[in-house]
């Protein structure tokens, strides 16, 4: 069930702005043990929400690595996301109107500082396992560097310690599509919906990659019109428009691009050297957003980290699809 925490005090942002009020939407599953030693914190990806069971199939189930009978699982919706946490469509207390494109710029560190507030509210001091996938991995590695004492285990999937020029370019291409829509900037929730649909279609190319598309979007022998891949791109764009908004999407992409755990900490190696958690880094064989070679390099920079790999034709989205392989890696890691 969705829960809401309200931090009724100004929340300072790294880039100099602030949110006069901060609302954090979150879900929990299971029960915290008497010793509070069974907490698993999941950091969600770009367009997901705090309901892990909704977007991550076959994980929050009995016998799986997020088994609610064994673990107290927490996931917080990130700042800027339209699923309950303070975001561009929320009211700006200064004006009494939604922020829209005036939402203050924020960073991954701000997202983590919001997680810290929620952890304090929930009475969570130590976390058994911190899990982050994709943009969620940005949050997880930042938090593990920021507060290394808090985490016993850290699992990073399809992510990195810094936004690379490649990932920033993917984001900028999507922002260009959104802002090319003439309605971007208009003070309404559905502004730039056509641009948002196009941005989602662009993003999907990087999430699935050629092997994923060629496996699932082949046309029948009679060459239907439109082509299956055409219908799929349009469907996915329209699907996101029904549940997201262009202002939130751009705000999150901007925060994505801010990610660099080495900023102000003497560089990546010095920052990653702070991590104390037992760490598992998981790559995907066909991921073109965060290639397997980059994931191996990330593991090599974290003290004692172990690298594992999921075989999948589904690219970056493999962490959402290959739940049996993922469970086979995560359960032993969390239980040992």
C-alpha positions as CSV (number, residue, x, y, z in Angstrom):
1,X,0.0,0.0,0.0
2,X,1.3,3.5,-0.9
3,X,2.4,5.5,2.1
4,X,3.3,9.2,2.4
5,X,5.9,10.9,4.6
6,X,5.8,14.7,4.8
7,X,8.9,16.6,5.7
8,X,7.4,19.9,6.7
9,X,10.5,21.9,6.6
10,X,12.6,23.4,3.7
11,X,14.6,20.8,1.9
12,X,17.9,22.3,0.6
13,X,19.1,21.2,-2.8
14,X,22.7,20.7,-3.9
15,X,22.5,23.2,-6.7
16,X,21.3,26.0,-4.4
17,X,17.6,25.9,-4.6
18,X,15.1,24.4,-2.2
19,X,11.8,22.7,-1.8
20,X,9.8,24.4,0.8
21,X,8.0,21.2,1.5
22,X,9.0,17.6,0.6
23,X,6.5,14.8,0.3
24,X,7.9,11.3,-0.1
25,X,5.8,8.4,-1.4
26,X,6.9,4.9,-0.5
27,X,6.0,1.3,-0.2
28,X,7.1,-1.3,2.3
29,X,6.6,-5.1,2.2
30,X,7.0,-7.5,5.1
31,X,7.8,-6.7,8.7
32,X,10.8,-5.2,10.3
33,X,12.5,-7.7,12.7
34,X,12.9,-6.8,16.4
35,X,16.6,-6.2,15.8
36,X,15.9,-4.3,12.6
37,X,18.4,-6.5,10.8
38,X,16.3,-7.5,7.8
39,X,15.9,-4.3,5.9
40,X,16.3,-4.3,2.1
41,X,16.1,-1.0,0.4
42,X,15.4,-0.9,-3.3
43,X,16.1,2.2,-5.4
44,X,13.9,2.4,-8.5
45,X,14.8,3.3,-12.1
46,X,13.7,6.2,-14.3
47,X,10.0,5.8,-14.8
48,X,9.2,3.2,-12.2
49,X,7.5,3.9,-8.8
50,X,7.8,2.9,-5.2
51,X,5.7,-0.3,-5.7
52,X,8.4,-2.8,-6.5
53,X,6.0,-5.6,-6.9
54,X,4.3,-3.6,-9.7
55,X,7.4,-2.9,-11.9
56,X,9.8,-5.8,-11.0
57,X,8.0,-9.1,-11.8
58,X,8.7,-12.2,-9.7
59,X,10.9,-10.5,-7.1
60,X,8.6,-9.6,-4.2
61,X,7.3,-13.1,-3.8
62,X,7.8,-16.0,-1.4
63,X,11.0,-17.8,-2.2
64,X,12.4,-14.9,-4.2
65,X,15.2,-12.5,-3.2
66,X,12.7,-9.9,-1.9
67,X,10.6,-12.4,-0.1
68,X,8.3,-10.4,2.2
69,X,8.2,-13.2,4.7
70,X,12.0,-12.9,5.2
71,X,12.7,-9.2,4.5
72,X,11.4,-5.8,5.3
73,X,11.6,-4.2,1.8
74,X,11.4,-0.4,1.4
75,X,11.3,1.6,-1.8
76,X,10.9,5.3,-2.0
77,X,9.6,7.2,-5.0
78,X,12.3,9.7,-6.1
79,X,12.0,13.5,-6.2
80,X,10.6,14.7,-9.5
81,X,8.7,11.5,-10.2
82,X,4.9,11.8,-10.7
83,X,4.1,8.9,-8.3
84,X,3.5,10.9,-5.0
85,X,6.9,12.4,-4.2
86,X,7.3,16.2,-4.7
87,X,7.5,16.7,-8.5
88,X,6.8,19.3,-11.2
89,X,3.0,18.8,-11.2
90,X,2.9,19.5,-7.4
91,X,1.9,22.9,-6.1
92,X,4.6,25.4,-5.6
93,X,3.8,26.9,-2.1
94,X,5.2,30.2,-3.3
95,X,2.7,30.6,-6.1
96,X,-0.1,28.2,-5.3
97,X,0.2,26.8,-8.8
98,X,2.1,23.7,-10.1
99,X,5.8,24.0,-10.7
100,X,5.7,22.7,-14.3
101,X,9.0,23.7,-15.9
102,X,10.0,25.9,-12.9
103,X,10.7,22.9,-10.7
104,X,14.1,23.5,-9.1
105,X,17.1,21.7,-10.4
106,X,18.2,18.8,-8.2
107,X,20.8,16.0,-8.3
108,X,21.1,12.3,-7.4
109,X,22.6,13.4,-4.1
110,X,19.4,15.3,-3.3
111,X,17.4,12.1,-4.1
112,X,19.6,10.2,-1.6
113,X,19.2,12.9,1.1
114,X,15.5,12.4,0.7
115,X,16.0,8.6,1.2
116,X,17.9,9.4,4.4
117,X,15.0,11.5,5.8
118,X,12.7,8.6,5.1
119,X,15.0,6.1,6.7
120,X,15.1,8.2,9.8
121,X,11.3,8.4,9.8
122,X,11.1,4.6,9.6
123,X,13.6,4.0,12.3
124,X,16.0,2.3,9.8
125,X,19.6,2.7,11.0
126,X,21.2,-0.2,9.2
127,X,20.3,-1.8,5.8
128,X,21.0,-5.4,5.2
129,X,21.0,-5.0,1.4
130,X,20.8,-1.9,-0.7
131,X,19.7,-2.7,-4.3
132,X,19.8,-0.3,-7.2
133,X,19.1,-0.9,-10.9
134,X,19.9,1.6,-13.7
135,X,19.1,5.1,-12.3
136,X,18.3,3.3,-9.1
137,X,21.9,2.1,-9.1
138,X,23.0,5.8,-9.3
139,X,21.1,6.4,-6.0
140,X,22.5,3.2,-4.4
141,X,26.2,3.8,-5.2
142,X,25.8,7.4,-4.1
143,X,24.3,6.4,-0.8
144,X,26.8,3.7,-0.2
145,X,29.6,6.3,-0.6
146,X,27.8,8.9,1.4
147,X,27.1,6.6,4.4
148,X,29.3,3.5,4.1
149,X,28.5,2.5,7.7
150,X,24.8,2.0,7.0
151,X,25.0,-1.0,4.6
152,X,26.0,-4.6,5.0
153,X,25.5,-5.5,1.3
154,X,25.2,-3.5,-1.9
155,X,23.9,-4.8,-5.2
156,X,24.3,-2.7,-8.3
157,X,22.7,-3.7,-11.6
158,X,23.1,-2.2,-15.1
159,X,24.4,1.2,-13.7
160,X,27.5,3.2,-13.1
161,X,29.3,5.5,-10.7
162,X,29.1,8.4,-13.1
163,X,26.8,9.5,-16.0
164,X,28.9,8.9,-19.1
165,X,28.9,11.1,-22.2
166,X,27.0,8.2,-23.9
167,X,24.2,8.1,-21.3
168,X,24.0,11.9,-21.2
169,X,23.7,12.0,-25.0
170,X,20.8,9.5,-24.8
171,X,19.1,11.8,-22.3
172,X,19.7,14.9,-24.3
173,X,18.2,13.3,-27.4
174,X,15.1,12.6,-25.5
175,X,15.0,16.1,-24.0
176,X,15.3,17.6,-27.5
177,X,12.3,15.5,-28.7
178,X,10.2,16.8,-25.8
179,X,11.2,20.4,-26.2
180,X,10.6,20.3,-29.9
181,X,7.0,19.9,-29.1
182,X,5.6,23.4,-29.3
183,X,3.4,22.9,-26.2
184,X,6.4,22.4,-23.9
185,X,6.4,25.2,-21.4
186,X,2.6,25.6,-21.3
187,X,1.2,25.4,-17.8
188,X,-0.8,22.2,-18.1
189,X,-0.2,18.6,-17.1
190,X,-0.4,17.2,-20.7
191,X,2.0,19.7,-22.3
192,X,4.5,18.2,-24.8
193,X,2.7,14.8,-24.7
194,X,3.7,14.1,-28.3
195,X,7.3,15.0,-27.5
196,X,7.2,12.7,-24.5
197,X,5.9,9.8,-26.6
198,X,8.7,10.4,-29.0
199,X,11.3,10.6,-26.2
200,X,10.1,7.3,-24.8
201,X,10.4,5.6,-28.2
202,X,14.0,6.9,-28.5
203,X,14.8,5.6,-25.0
204,X,13.4,2.2,-25.7
205,X,15.9,1.7,-28.6
206,X,18.7,1.9,-26.0
207,X,16.9,-0.1,-23.4
208,X,16.2,-3.1,-25.6
209,X,18.8,-2.8,-28.3
210,X,18.9,-4.7,-31.6
211,X,18.8,-8.2,-30.2
212,X,15.7,-7.5,-28.2
213,X,13.8,-5.9,-31.1
214,X,14.8,-8.5,-33.6
215,X,13.7,-11.2,-31.3
216,X,10.2,-9.8,-30.4
217,X,9.2,-7.4,-33.2
218,X,9.5,-9.5,-36.4
219,X,6.7,-9.1,-38.9
220,X,4.6,-12.0,-40.2
221,X,5.1,-13.2,-43.7
222,X,2.2,-11.2,-45.1
223,X,3.9,-7.9,-44.1
224,X,1.1,-6.2,-42.1
225,X,0.9,-2.4,-42.1
226,X,2.0,-0.8,-40.0
227,X,5.0,-2.9,-39.2
228,X,5.1,-4.5,-35.8
229,X,8.1,-2.4,-34.7
230,X,6.2,0.7,-35.7
231,X,3.2,-0.2,-33.7
232,X,5.3,-1.2,-30.7
233,X,7.1,2.2,-30.7
234,X,3.9,4.1,-30.9
235,X,2.2,2.0,-28.3
236,X,5.0,2.4,-25.8
237,X,5.1,6.1,-26.3
238,X,1.4,6.5,-25.8
239,X,1.6,4.1,-22.7
240,X,4.1,6.4,-21.0
241,X,2.1,9.5,-21.7
242,X,-0.9,8.0,-19.9
243,X,1.2,7.6,-16.7
244,X,3.9,10.3,-16.8
245,X,4.4,13.9,-17.8
246,X,7.0,15.7,-19.8
247,X,8.1,18.0,-17.0
248,X,8.8,15.2,-14.6
249,X,10.6,13.3,-17.3
250,X,12.9,16.2,-18.1
251,X,13.6,16.9,-14.4
252,X,14.6,13.3,-13.8
253,X,16.9,13.2,-16.9
254,X,18.6,16.4,-15.7
255,X,19.2,14.8,-12.3
256,X,20.4,11.6,-14.0
257,X,23.1,13.7,-15.8
258,X,24.3,15.2,-12.5
259,X,25.5,11.8,-11.3
260,X,29.1,11.6,-10.3
261,X,30.1,10.0,-7.0
262,X,33.6,11.3,-7.4
263,X,32.4,15.0,-7.5
264,X,34.0,16.8,-4.5
265,X,35.4,13.6,-3.2
266,X,38.8,13.4,-5.0
267,X,37.5,11.5,-8.0
268,X,35.8,8.1,-8.6
269,X,38.5,5.9,-7.2
270,X,38.7,7.8,-3.9
271,X,34.9,7.9,-3.6
272,X,34.3,4.2,-4.5
273,X,37.1,3.3,-2.1
274,X,34.9,4.4,0.8
275,X,32.3,1.7,0.2
276,X,32.4,-0.9,3.1
277,X,29.4,-3.0,2.0
278,X,29.9,-6.5,0.6
279,X,29.2,-5.7,-3.1
280,X,27.7,-7.6,-6.0
281,X,27.9,-5.9,-9.4
282,X,25.6,-7.4,-12.1
283,X,26.0,-6.7,-15.8
284,X,23.9,-7.8,-18.8
285,X,25.5,-9.3,-21.9
286,X,23.6,-7.1,-24.4
287,X,23.1,-3.9,-22.4
288,X,24.2,-1.0,-24.6
289,X,23.3,1.7,-22.0
290,X,25.7,0.3,-19.4
291,X,27.8,-2.2,-21.3
292,X,29.1,-5.3,-19.5
293,X,32.7,-4.0,-19.8
294,X,31.8,-0.9,-18.0
295,X,30.1,-3.0,-15.2
296,X,33.3,-5.0,-14.8
297,X,35.3,-1.8,-14.5
298,X,32.9,-0.6,-11.9
299,X,33.3,-3.8,-9.9
300,X,37.1,-3.5,-10.1
301,X,37.0,-0.1,-8.4
302,X,34.9,-1.1,-5.4
303,X,36.9,-2.9,-2.6
304,X,36.2,-6.6,-2.6
305,X,33.3,-6.4,-5.1
306,X,32.3,-9.4,-7.1
307,X,31.1,-9.2,-10.7
308,X,28.3,-11.5,-12.1
309,X,26.6,-11.4,-15.5
310,X,23.1,-12.2,-16.7
311,X,22.8,-13.7,-20.2
312,X,19.9,-12.0,-22.0
313,X,18.9,-10.8,-25.5
314,X,16.8,-8.0,-23.9
315,X,19.6,-5.5,-23.4
316,X,19.3,-3.0,-20.5
317,X,15.8,-4.3,-19.7
318,X,17.1,-7.7,-19.0
319,X,17.2,-6.9,-15.3
320,X,13.4,-6.6,-15.5
321,X,12.9,-9.8,-17.6
322,X,15.4,-12.4,-16.5
323,X,14.0,-12.8,-13.0
324,X,15.1,-16.5,-12.6
325,X,18.8,-15.6,-13.4
326,X,18.6,-12.6,-11.1
327,X,17.1,-14.6,-8.3
328,X,19.8,-17.2,-8.6
329,X,22.4,-14.5,-8.1
330,X,20.7,-12.4,-5.5
331,X,19.4,-15.0,-3.0
332,X,22.8,-16.5,-2.2
333,X,24.4,-13.1,-2.1
334,X,21.9,-11.9,0.5
335,X,21.8,-15.0,2.6
336,X,25.5,-15.7,3.0
